[in-house]
Amino acid sequence: MLRDSGRCLLWNPESRSSNRIIRVKTESLAQNVQKKFDFPPPNQRPFLSTLPAKIDSYEEGVARYFQWRTGLDYYLTIDQIVDFVVNTGRVKVLDLLTDTATFTLRLAARKAFVGRIYSFDNNITLLERAKQRAVHLSLQQFIEFKHFQESRIPVADGYGELAVSIFDLHRHHAEPYLAEAIRILSPNGHLVLAELLIPKAVKNSLRWLLKNLHLKYVQKNPTEARAIYYDQEEIIALLFKSGFRQVIIQGLHVPASRHSGVFSLIAATK
């Protein structure tokens, strides 16, 4: 359901009408969806042999964790975000976290994208890996990878037309993170957040507590275990408080159960 409240356009994936639309099961619809999102597997990367052996397995670990946490395929989800960014027509894109570089490389490879991407990370090894992949794919002319260590992104105020943050907001204090995002965006610029939204009832449940304990003690990932997730109302309030004037939220899937969050595409306009 798309609701226009003057300042906020909000699609609620948990509404009954949305669920009925999404759950329409026809062979033709299934075939069209499969055809649309039938992407080839990632290329092998033998050129990474000069980097530490474990680095090439990093992306596979990220993809597995993403699917475990969200219930979605990592690569198909990245491509949905790329589609959205291409459709905005913005040509100066800031990727706020390089990480696996999957988003940056897939966006740069799109023929419909005619802009330039500036991608940031505080991990030198991941940046070097990303640079090697860009050269291997002949995409280096469309991308500039930058290292940073402070919370401040190393660009001038109002530098970017669109900033993208994929599954990263939950690791930060939201208010300073969003304040930095609005600083680096030009007037009418867009912030695109791809993040897991968790209803309050889920966050307060025993199931959620057990999942975080599993993260901390079994998966040995304390950073993700103490991550802060928001529900729809909370993220909208945070974005408006930071100075954004319009917010659109689209759930990228229907929650598997009432105990699940919804991985969502959140677009805010400065």
C-alpha positions in Angstrom: 0.0 0.0 0.0 1.4 3.4 -1.0 0.3 6.1 1.4 0.9 9.8 0.7 0.9 11.9 3.8 2.3 15.0 2.2 5.8 14.4 3.4 6.1 10.7 3.3 5.3 8.1 0.7 5.2 4.8 2.5 4.6 1.3 1.2 3.8 -1.1 4.0 4.7 -4.7 2.9 2.8 -6.1 5.9 -0.6 -4.7 4.8 -3.2 -7.2 3.8 -3.7 -5.6 0.4 0.0 -5.6 -0.4 0.2 -9.3 0.6 -2.6 -10.2 -1.6 -1.0 -8.5 -4.6 2.4 -10.0 -3.9 1.1 -13.5 -3.4 -0.8 -13.7 -6.6 0.5 -16.9 -8.1 0.4 -17.4 -11.8 2.7 -19.2 -14.1 3.2 -16.2 -16.3 4.1 -13.9 -13.5 6.5 -16.3 -12.0 8.2 -16.8 -15.4 8.5 -13.0 -16.0 10.0 -12.5 -12.5 12.4 -15.3 -13.0 13.5 -13.9 -16.4 13.9 -10.4 -15.0 16.2 -11.5 -12.2 18.0 -14.4 -13.8 21.5 -13.1 -13.4 24.7 -15.0 -14.1 26.8 -16.1 -11.2 29.8 -13.9 -10.2 32.9 -14.3 -12.3 35.9 -16.2 -10.9 38.6 -14.0 -9.7 42.1 -15.6 -10.2 43.7 -12.1 -10.5 43.3 -11.8 -6.7 46.1 -14.4 -6.1 48.4 -11.6 -4.9 46.1 -10.8 -2.0 45.8 -12.9 1.2 44.1 -16.3 0.6 41.1 -15.5 2.8 40.1 -12.3 1.0 38.4 -14.0 -2.0 36.2 -16.0 0.4 35.1 -12.8 2.1 32.4 -12.1 -0.4 30.9 -15.6 -0.2 30.7 -15.1 3.6 29.0 -11.8 3.2 26.5 -13.3 0.8 25.7 -16.2 3.1 25.3 -13.9 6.1 23.0 -11.6 4.2 20.8 -14.5 3.2 20.7 -15.8 6.7 19.8 -12.4 8.2 17.3 -11.2 5.5 16.1 -14.3 3.7 17.1 -12.8 0.4 19.7 -13.6 -2.3 22.6 -11.2 -2.0 23.2 -10.7 -5.7 19.6 -10.4 -6.8 19.0 -7.8 -4.0 22.1 -5.8 -5.1 20.7 -5.8 -8.7 17.4 -4.4 -7.5 19.2 -1.6 -5.8 21.2 -1.0 -9.0 18.0 -0.8 -11.0 16.6 1.8 -8.6 19.7 3.9 -8.8 19.9 3.8 -12.6 16.3 4.8 -12.8 16.9 8.0 -10.8 19.2 9.3 -13.6 21.7 10.6 -11.2 25.3 10.7 -12.5 27.4 11.4 -9.4 26.9 8.5 -7.0 28.6 8.0 -3.6 28.8 4.4 -2.3 29.2 4.9 1.4 30.8 1.5 2.0 32.8 -0.4 -0.7 32.9 -3.7 1.2 32.6 -6.4 -1.5 32.3 -3.8 -4.2 29.4 -5.8 -5.7 27.1 -2.8 -5.9 29.7 -0.4 -7.3 30.9 -2.8 -10.0 27.5 -3.9 -11.1 26.3 -0.3 -11.3 29.4 0.7 -13.3 28.8 -2.2 -15.7 25.3 -1.1 -16.6 25.2 0.5 -20.0 22.3 2.7 -18.9 24.5 4.3 -16.2 26.5 7.1 -17.7 27.8 8.6 -14.5 30.8 8.2 -12.1 30.9 6.4 -8.8 32.9 7.3 -5.7 33.2 4.4 -3.3 34.6 4.6 0.2 35.9 2.1 2.8 38.2 2.2 5.8 39.6 -1.3 4.9 42.7 -1.0 2.6 42.6 -4.7 1.7 39.0 -4.5 0.5 39.7 -1.4 -1.5 42.7 -3.0 -3.2 40.6 -6.0 -4.0 37.9 -3.8 -5.4 40.4 -1.9 -7.6 41.8 -5.1 -9.0 38.3 -6.3 -9.9 37.5 -3.0 -11.5 40.6 -3.2 -13.7 39.9 -6.9 -14.5 36.4 -5.9 -15.7 37.6 -2.7 -17.5 35.5 -0.5 -15.3 38.2 1.5 -13.6 37.4 4.6 -15.7 33.9 4.9 -14.1 35.0 4.4 -10.4 37.1 6.2 -7.9 37.8 4.2 -4.7 38.8 6.2 -1.7 40.1 5.3 1.8 38.9 7.1 4.9 39.3 6.5 8.6 37.2 9.3 10.2 33.5 9.3 10.4 33.6 12.2 7.9 33.4 11.1 4.2 36.3 12.8 2.4 34.3 15.0 0.0 33.1 18.6 0.1 29.6 19.6 1.2 27.0 19.0 -1.4 29.3 16.9 -3.5 27.1 13.9 -4.5 23.7 13.7 -6.3 23.0 10.3 -4.8 24.5 8.4 -1.8 23.9 4.7 -1.3 24.3 2.7 2.0 23.7 -1.0 1.7 23.1 -3.0 4.9 25.3 -0.7 7.0 23.2 1.8 8.9 22.5 -0.7 11.7 26.2 -0.7 12.6 26.3 3.0 13.3 24.7 5.6 15.5 21.9 6.8 13.2 21.9 10.5 13.9 25.5 11.4 13.1 25.5 8.9 10.2 22.5 10.6 8.6 23.8 14.0 9.3 27.0 13.2 7.3 24.8 11.8 4.5 22.8 15.0 4.2 26.0 17.0 4.3 27.6 15.3 1.3 24.4 15.5 -0.8 23.5 18.3 -3.2 20.1 20.1 -3.0 17.4 17.6 -4.1 20.0 14.8 -3.7 18.9 11.3 -2.7 20.0 9.0 0.0 19.3 5.3 -0.7 19.3 3.1 2.3 19.0 -0.7 1.9 18.3 -1.9 5.4 16.5 -4.5 7.5 13.4 -3.0 9.2 12.4 -4.8 12.4 9.0 -4.2 14.1 9.2 -3.4 17.8 7.4 -6.6 18.7 10.0 -8.6 16.9 12.9 -6.8 18.5 11.4 -7.4 22.0 10.8 -11.1 21.4 12.7 -14.1 22.8 13.4 -15.3 19.3 15.2 -12.1 18.4 17.3 -12.3 21.6 18.3 -15.9 20.8 19.3 -15.0 17.3 21.6 -12.3 18.6 23.1 -14.7 21.1 23.7 -17.1 18.3 25.5 -14.2 16.4 27.6 -13.3 19.4 28.7 -16.7 20.7 28.2 -19.2 17.8 29.1 -17.0 14.8 31.6 -15.0 16.8 30.2 -11.8 15.4 29.7 -9.4 18.3 29.4 -6.3 16.0 26.3 -7.6 14.3 24.9 -9.0 17.6 24.8 -5.5 19.1 23.5 -3.8 15.9 20.6 -1.4 16.1 17.7 -2.0 13.8 14.7 0.3 13.4 11.0 -0.1 12.4 9.3 2.0 9.7 8.1 4.7 12.0 11.5 5.1 13.7 13.5 5.3 10.4 11.1 7.9 9.0 11.4 10.0 12.1 15.2 9.8 12.0 15.3 10.9 8.4 13.0 13.8 8.9 14.9 14.9 12.0 18.1 14.8 10.0 16.7 17.2 7.4 15.3 15.0 4.7 12.0 16.2 3.3 10.5 13.1 1.6 10.8 9.4 2.3 9.8 6.4 0.3 10.0 2.9 1.7 9.5 -0.3 -0.3 9.8 -3.7 1.2 11.8 -6.0 -1.1 9.9 -9.1 0.1 7.0 -10.3 2.2 8.1 -11.4 5.7 8.2 -15.1 6.1 6.5 -14.8 9.5 5.5 -12.3 12.1 8.9 -12.9 13.7 10.8 -11.7 10.6 12.0 -8.2 9.6 11.6 -6.8 6.1 14.7 -5.9 4.1 13.6 -2.6 2.6 14.7 0.0 0.1 14.5 3.4 1.7 14.9 6.6 -0.5 15.1 10.0 1.2 15.3 13.3 -0.6 17.3 16.2 0.7 
